[in-house]
Amino acid sequence: DVIWALFIIDFVVRLAVTEKRGAFLKRHIIDIIALLLPFFRPLQAVRALGVATLALRKFGGKVRHRVLVYVGVLAVFVWFIAGLAVTQAESGSPDANIHGIGDGWWWSFMTMATVGFGDRYPVTEEGRLIGVVVVICGLALLGTLTASIATWFINTSRRDEDDVIEAGEKRMMREMKKLR
């Protein structure tokens, strides 16, 4: 609740110092929803994801490298936010076995990695909905990582084949010059 109070203070201060309050409110609709509806409080972290995205755009290089960086940042983001969200969702349930943020982050990581030991699991509907999102994100992230690794292997193999073919062509050209 302390963090939520800090988000409220931050929002009120930013609203107070802006000149165009109407435009500010339109641009920060996610913040408003997150502040008004407890279930959506983890959406506050979307702002952090936006900042991370802007920072990642500064990365040059190959698309594959940028994708891997995006996937890595997204994985950490999903893990962190889902752990917070499930901990909050489960906090009011007497049947909960996720009792603190450590349990929430452990559950989030194991679920996202599709391991799911079963030692921690959500019992509330809100927690289970978060679980569905975490599983979908985990599968998508693992699929992206697998595809990237497969692409790297294919490209490396293709370069090796091209090098062998090029070396053979050069050798054949030298042999043809000798025959003339």
Disulfide bonds with the S-S distance in Angstrom:
none
